[in-house]
Amino acid sequence: AKEQEKTGVVSDEVQMSGAAQLSNYVGSADTINTLLPAMNNMAVSMAGTDVSNEAMTDVSNVMGAAMTGDLSGIEAAGVAFTEAQREAILYGDELSRAAALAEAVTDSAGNMNEVMAQMPEGKIEQAGNAWDSMKEVIGTALYPAVINLCNAISTKLPAMAPIFTVITSGVGILVDALAGII
């Protein structure tokens, strides 16, 4: 998902929600890795640069149903199959079904995820995704320090209560004086 996010417009978080939904239909991470680029292309072709968790879940459900042999939903979404792709999906093992499905989706939708990333709207979406990823890295790095601070405050809070009482009354006097001046 991280690699797909670098070349396309779908955020890694949205991709992961789609992958989680797809895992209800397939049994291996290799299958999900095979289908993820095609899922992104299909989602972008349907929703543009603003692919939501809900849109990706819908795409995952349609692709998951196709992986079980029910092609009606994905064909209704505009995906066409060659006879060889259809045979592979209906009679192949999981990885061959995934490869055939990914190929059919990409043949029908193109590489929309990457194409949209080259458009002005896509560049804006990529910048937002990069910013969100940077916040995740910073948050992960700061998390232990924040937990330590929260633990220190919660254990020392009873001892600090009198100090806060004095500060609060001092601020109250200052606010009353300021109100009087105004």
Phi and psi in degrees as GROMACS dihedral restraints (atoms count N, CA, C in turn):
[ dihedral_restraints ]
;  ai    aj    ak    al  type     phi  dphi    fc
    3     4     5     6     1   -61.7    20    10
    4     5     6     7     1   -43.4    20    10
    6     7     8     9     1   -65.8    20    10
    7     8     9    10     1   -41.3    20    10
    9    10    11    12     1   -63.3    20    10
   10    11    12    13     1   -37.1    20    10
   12    13    14    15     1   -63.1    20    10
   13    14    15    16     1   -34.3    20    10
   15    16    17    18     1   -67.9    20    10
   16    17    18    19     1   -30.1    20    10
   18    19    20    21     1  -104.8    20    10
   19    20    21    22     1    -8.3    20    10
   21    22    23    24     1  -132.1    20    10
   22    23    24    25     1  -162.8    20    10
   24    25    26    27     1  -110.1    20    10
   25    26    27    28     1    -9.5    20    10
   27    28    29    30     1   -84.4    20    10
   28    29    30    31     1   125.3    20    10
   30    31    32    33     1   -66.3    20    10
   31    32    33    34     1   154.5    20    10
   33    34    35    36     1   -65.1    20    10
   34    35    36    37     1   -31.9    20    10
   36    37    38    39     1   -65.1    20    10
   37    38    39    40     1   -42.7    20    10
   39    40    41    42     1   -65.8    20    10
   40    41    42    43     1   -41.6    20    10
   42    43    44    45     1   -61.1    20    10
   43    44    45    46     1   -40.4    20    10
   45    46    47    48     1   -66.8    20    10
   46    47    48    49     1   -34.3    20    10
   48    49    50    51     1   -67.3    20    10
   49    50    51    52     1   -37.0    20    10
   51    52    53    54     1   -66.4    20    10
   52    53    54    55     1   -42.1    20    10
   54    55    56    57     1   -63.7    20    10
   55    56    57    58     1   -39.8    20    10
   57    58    59    60     1   -62.1    20    10
   58    59    60    61     1   -42.6    20    10
   60    61    62    63     1   -66.3    20    10
   61    62    63    64     1   -41.7    20    10
   63    64    65    66     1   -63.7    20    10
   64    65    66    67     1   -28.9    20    10
   66    67    68    69     1   -64.3    20    10
   67    68    69    70     1   -14.4    20    10
   69    70    71    72     1   -70.9    20    10
   70    71    72    73     1   -17.5    20    10
   72    73    74    75     1  -109.5    20    10
   73    74    75    76     1   -22.8    20    10
   75    76    77    78     1  -124.9    20    10
   76    77    78    79     1   164.8    20    10
   78    79    80    81     1  -110.8    20    10
   79    80    81    82     1    -4.4    20    10
   81    82    83    84     1  -136.7    20    10
   82    83    84    85     1   152.1    20    10
   84    85    86    87     1   -65.7    20    10
   85    86    87    88     1   -32.8    20    10
   87    88    89    90     1   -61.3    20    10
   88    89    90    91     1   -38.5    20    10
   90    91    92    93     1   -65.2    20    10
   91    92    93    94     1   -44.5    20    10
   93    94    95    96     1   -63.3    20    10
   94    95    96    97     1   -42.3    20    10
   96    97    98    99     1   -61.8    20    10
   97    98    99   100     1   -34.9    20    10
   99   100   101   102     1   -68.5    20    10
  100   101   102   103     1   -39.5    20    10
  102   103   104   105     1   -85.1    20    10
  103   104   105   106     1   -22.8    20    10
  105   106   107   108     1   -56.7    20    10
  106   107   108   109     1   -47.7    20    10
  108   109   110   111     1   -59.8    20    10
  109   110   111   112     1   -40.1    20    10
  111   112   113   114     1   -66.8    20    10
  112   113   114   115     1   -38.9    20    10
  114   115   116   117     1   -59.4    20    10
  115   116   117   118     1   -44.4    20    10
  117   118   119   120     1   -61.6    20    10
  118   119   120   121     1   -44.9    20    10
  120   121   122   123     1   -61.2    20    10
  121   122   123   124     1   -43.2    20    10
  123   124   125   126     1   -66.6    20    10
  124   125   126   127     1   -43.0    20    10
  126   127   128   129     1   -63.3    20    10
  127   128   129   130     1   -42.7    20    10
  129   130   131   132     1   -67.9    20    10
  130   131   132   133     1   -37.7    20    10
  132   133   134   135     1   -64.7    20    10
  133   134   135   136     1   -26.6    20    10
  135   136   137   138     1   -92.1    20    10
  136   137   138   139     1   -34.2    20    10
  138   139   140   141     1  -117.9    20    10
  139   140   141   142     1    -3.1    20    10
  141   142   143   144     1    73.5    20    10
  142   143   144   145     1  -149.6    20    10
  144   145   146   147     1   -76.0    20    10
  145   146   147   148     1   -15.8    20    10
  147   148   149   150     1  -100.9    20    10
  148   149   150   151     1    68.2    20    10
  150   151   152   153     1   -83.6    20    10
  151   152   153   154     1   116.8    20    10
  153   154   155   156     1   -90.8    20    10
  154   155   156   157     1   169.8    20    10
  156   157   158   159     1   -58.5    20    10
  157   158   159   160     1   -39.9    20    10
  159   160   161   162     1   -64.9    20    10
  160   161   162   163     1   -43.2    20    10
  162   163   164   165     1   -63.7    20    10
  163   164   165   166     1   -41.8    20    10
  165   166   167   168     1   -68.6    20    10
  166   167   168   169     1   -36.1    20    10
  168   169   170   171     1   -64.0    20    10
  169   170   171   172     1   -40.9    20    10
  171   172   173   174     1   -60.9    20    10
  172   173   174   175     1   -45.2    20    10
  174   175   176   177     1   -61.8    20    10
  175   176   177   178     1   -42.7    20    10
  177   178   179   180     1   -61.2    20    10
  178   179   180   181     1   -41.2    20    10
  180   181   182   183     1   -64.7    20    10
  181   182   183   184     1   -41.8    20    10
  183   184   185   186     1   -66.6    20    10
  184   185   186   187     1   -42.9    20    10
  186   187   188   189     1   -70.1    20    10
  187   188   189   190     1   -36.8    20    10
  189   190   191   192     1   -62.3    20    10
  190   191   192   193     1   -42.8    20    10
  192   193   194   195     1   -62.0    20    10
  193   194   195   196     1   -39.5    20    10
  195   196   197   198     1   -62.6    20    10
  196   197   198   199     1   -37.0    20    10
  198   199   200   201     1   -65.2    20    10
  199   200   201   202     1   -23.1    20    10
  201   202   203   204     1   -91.9    20    10
  202   203   204   205     1     2.3    20    10
  204   205   206   207     1   102.2    20    10
  205   206   207   208     1    -5.3    20    10
  207   208   209   210     1   -90.7    20    10
  208   209   210   211     1    98.7    20    10
  210   211   212   213     1   -93.2    20    10
  211   212   213   214     1    -1.9    20    10
  213   214   215   216     1   -62.5    20    10
  214   215   216   217     1   -44.0    20    10
  216   217   218   219     1   -66.9    20    10
  217   218   219   220     1   -42.3    20    10
  219   220   221   222     1   -73.8    20    10
  220   221   222   223     1   -32.2    20    10
  222   223   224   225     1   -68.7    20    10
  223   224   225   226     1   -36.0    20    10
  225   226   227   228     1   -64.9    20    10
  226   227   228   229     1   -26.1    20    10
  228   229   230   231     1   -82.9    20    10
  229   230   231   232     1     0.8    20    10
  231   232   233   234     1   102.2    20    10
  232   233   234   235     1     8.0    20    10
  234   235   236   237     1   -88.3    20    10
  235   236   237   238     1   128.0    20    10
  237   238   239   240     1  -107.2    20    10
  238   239   240   241     1   148.0    20    10
  240   241   242   243     1  -120.0    20    10
  241   242   243   244     1   140.2    20    10
  243   244   245   246     1   -76.5    20    10
  244   245   246   247     1   166.5    20    10
  246   247   248   249     1   -63.3    20    10
  247   248   249   250     1   -38.6    20    10
  249   250   251   252     1   -65.0    20    10
  250   251   252   253     1   -41.2    20    10
  252   253   254   255     1   -64.8    20    10
  253   254   255   256     1   -43.3    20    10
  255   256   257   258     1   -60.8    20    10
  256   257   258   259     1   -44.7    20    10
  258   259   260   261     1   -62.1    20    10
  259   260   261   262     1   -43.3    20    10
  261   262   263   264     1   -63.3    20    10
  262   263   264   265     1   -39.9    20    10
  264   265   266   267     1   -69.9    20    10
  265   266   267   268     1   -39.2    20    10
  267   268   269   270     1   -78.9    20    10
  268   269   270   271     1   -30.0    20    10
  270   271   272   273     1  -126.1    20    10
  271   272   273   274     1    -4.8    20    10
  273   274   275   276     1   -85.8    20    10
  274   275   276   277     1   172.7    20    10
  276   277   278   279     1   -74.5    20    10
  277   278   279   280     1   175.1    20    10
  279   280   281   282     1   -58.7    20    10
  280   281   282   283     1   -45.5    20    10
  282   283   284   285     1   -67.9    20    10
  283   284   285   286     1   -36.9    20    10
  285   286   287   288     1   -70.8    20    10
  286   287   288   289     1   -34.8    20    10
  288   289   290   291     1   -62.8    20    10
  289   290   291   292     1   -44.0    20    10
  291   292   293   294     1   -63.4    20    10
  292   293   294   295     1   -43.3    20    10
  294   295   296   297     1   -63.0    20    10
  295   296   297   298     1   -43.0    20    10
  297   298   299   300     1   -66.5    20    10
  298   299   300   301     1   -41.4    20    10
  300   301   302   303     1   -65.6    20    10
  301   302   303   304     1   -45.0    20    10
  303   304   305   306     1   -60.5    20    10
  304   305   306   307     1   -41.3    20    10
  306   307   308   309     1   -64.3    20    10
  307   308   309   310     1   -44.0    20    10
  309   310   311   312     1   -64.8    20    10
  310   311   312   313     1   -42.3    20    10
  312   313   314   315     1   -64.6    20    10
  313   314   315   316     1   -44.7    20    10
  315   316   317   318     1   -66.8    20    10
  316   317   318   319     1   -37.6    20    10
  318   319   320   321     1   -61.1    20    10
  319   320   321   322     1   -38.2    20    10
  321   322   323   324     1   -83.3    20    10
  322   323   324   325     1   -42.3    20    10
  324   325   326   327     1   -95.9    20    10
  325   326   327   328     1   -15.7    20    10
  327   328   329   330     1    74.1    20    10
  328   329   330   331     1  -170.3    20    10
  330   331   332   333     1   -94.5    20    10
  331   332   333   334     1    57.0    20    10
  333   334   335   336     1   -58.5    20    10
  334   335   336   337     1   -34.2    20    10
  336   337   338   339     1   -60.4    20    10
  337   338   339   340     1   -46.7    20    10
  339   340   341   342     1   -74.2    20    10
  340   341   342   343     1   -38.5    20    10
  342   343   344   345     1   -61.9    20    10
  343   344   345   346     1   -46.2    20    10
  345   346   347   348     1   -64.8    20    10
  346   347   348   349     1   -28.9    20    10
  348   349   350   351     1   -65.8    20    10
  349   350   351   352     1   -21.0    20    10
  351   352   353   354     1   -87.8    20    10
  352   353   354   355     1   -11.4    20    10
  354   355   356   357     1   -83.4    20    10
  355   356   357   358     1   158.2    20    10
  357   358   359   360     1   -54.8    20    10
  358   359   360   361     1   -43.3    20    10
  360   361   362   363     1   -63.3    20    10
  361   362   363   364     1   -36.3    20    10
  363   364   365   366     1   -69.4    20    10
  364   365   366   367     1   -37.7    20    10
  366   367   368   369     1   -64.6    20    10
  367   368   369   370     1   -37.2    20    10
  369   370   371   372     1   -64.7    20    10
  370   371   372   373     1   -44.1    20    10
  372   373   374   375     1   -62.8    20    10
  373   374   375   376     1   -42.4    20    10
  375   376   377   378     1   -62.8    20    10
  376   377   378   379     1   -39.7    20    10
  378   379   380   381     1   -62.9    20    10
  379   380   381   382     1   -42.3    20    10
  381   382   383   384     1   -63.2    20    10
  382   383   384   385     1   -40.9    20    10
  384   385   386   387     1   -63.9    20    10
  385   386   387   388     1   -41.2    20    10
  387   388   389   390     1   -64.4    20    10
  388   389   390   391     1   -40.6    20    10
  390   391   392   393     1   -62.3    20    10
  391   392   393   394     1   -45.4    20    10
  393   394   395   396     1   -61.6    20    10
  394   395   396   397     1   -40.1    20    10
  396   397   398   399     1   -64.4    20    10
  397   398   399   400     1   -39.8    20    10
  399   400   401   402     1   -64.4    20    10
  400   401   402   403     1   -39.9    20    10
  402   403   404   405     1   -62.5    20    10
  403   404   405   406     1   -37.9    20    10
  405   406   407   408     1   -62.7    20    10
  406   407   408   409     1   -43.1    20    10
  408   409   410   411     1   -64.7    20    10
  409   410   411   412     1   -45.3    20    10
  411   412   413   414     1   -64.4    20    10
  412   413   414   415     1   -44.9    20    10
  414   415   416   417     1   -60.5    20    10
  415   416   417   418     1   -41.2    20    10
  417   418   419   420     1   -64.5    20    10
  418   419   420   421     1   -39.0    20    10
  420   421   422   423     1   -69.9    20    10
  421   422   423   424     1   -35.7    20    10
  423   424   425   426     1   -85.2    20    10
  424   425   426   427     1   -18.1    20    10
  426   427   428   429     1   -50.9    20    10
  427   428   429   430     1   -49.0    20    10
  429   430   431   432     1   -61.7    20    10
  430   431   432   433     1   -38.3    20    10
  432   433   434   435     1   -67.3    20    10
  433   434   435   436     1   -40.2    20    10
  435   436   437   438     1   -64.8    20    10
  436   437   438   439     1   -41.2    20    10
  438   439   440   441     1   -62.1    20    10
  439   440   441   442     1   -43.4    20    10
  441   442   443   444     1   -60.6    20    10
  442   443   444   445     1   -42.2    20    10
  444   445   446   447     1   -62.8    20    10
  445   446   447   448     1   -46.3    20    10
  447   448   449   450     1   -62.3    20    10
  448   449   450   451     1   -41.1    20    10
  450   451   452   453     1   -63.9    20    10
  451   452   453   454     1   -42.7    20    10
  453   454   455   456     1   -63.4    20    10
  454   455   456   457     1   -43.4    20    10
  456   457   458   459     1   -64.6    20    10
  457   458   459   460     1   -45.6    20    10
  459   460   461   462     1   -66.1    20    10
  460   461   462   463     1   -33.4    20    10
  462   463   464   465     1   -79.4    20    10
  463   464   465   466     1   -27.3    20    10
  465   466   467   468     1   -98.8    20    10
  466   467   468   469     1    -5.5    20    10
  468   469   470   471     1   -56.9    20    10
  469   470   471   472     1   -44.3    20    10
  471   472   473   474     1   -59.4    20    10
  472   473   474   475     1   -38.2    20    10
  474   475   476   477     1   -72.5    20    10
  475   476   477   478     1   -26.4    20    10
  477   478   479   480     1   -87.2    20    10
  478   479   480   481     1   -12.7    20    10
  480   481   482   483     1   -54.7    20    10
  481   482   483   484     1   -45.3    20    10
  483   484   485   486     1   -60.9    20    10
  484   485   486   487     1   -36.1    20    10
  486   487   488   489     1   -63.4    20    10
  487   488   489   490     1   -44.5    20    10
  489   490   491   492     1   -64.6    20    10
  490   491   492   493     1   -33.7    20    10
  492   493   494   495     1   -63.7    20    10
  493   494   495   496     1   -44.8    20    10
  495   496   497   498     1   -64.2    20    10
  496   497   498   499     1   -45.2    20    10
  498   499   500   501     1   -61.6    20    10
  499   500   501   502     1   -44.0    20    10
  501   502   503   504     1   -62.1    20    10
  502   503   504   505     1   -43.5    20    10
  504   505   506   507     1   -67.8    20    10
  505   506   507   508     1   -35.7    20    10
  507   508   509   510     1   -65.1    20    10
  508   509   510   511     1   -42.1    20    10
  510   511   512   513     1   -66.1    20    10
  511   512   513   514     1   -37.5    20    10
  513   514   515   516     1   -60.8    20    10
  514   515   516   517     1   -44.6    20    10
  516   517   518   519     1   -62.5    20    10
  517   518   519   520     1   -43.3    20    10
  519   520   521   522     1   -62.9    20    10
  520   521   522   523     1   -41.9    20    10
  522   523   524   525     1   -66.5    20    10
  523   524   525   526     1   -41.1    20    10
  525   526   527   528     1   -62.5    20    10
  526   527   528   529     1   -41.8    20    10
  528   529   530   531     1   -64.9    20    10
  529   530   531   532     1   -42.7    20    10
  531   532   533   534     1   -63.6    20    10
  532   533   534   535     1   -39.8    20    10
  534   535   536   537     1   -62.9    20    10
  535   536   537   538     1   -39.7    20    10
  537   538   539   540     1   -64.3    20    10
  538   539   540   541     1   -40.0    20    10
  540   541   542   543     1   -65.8    20    10
  541   542   543   544     1   -42.6    20    10
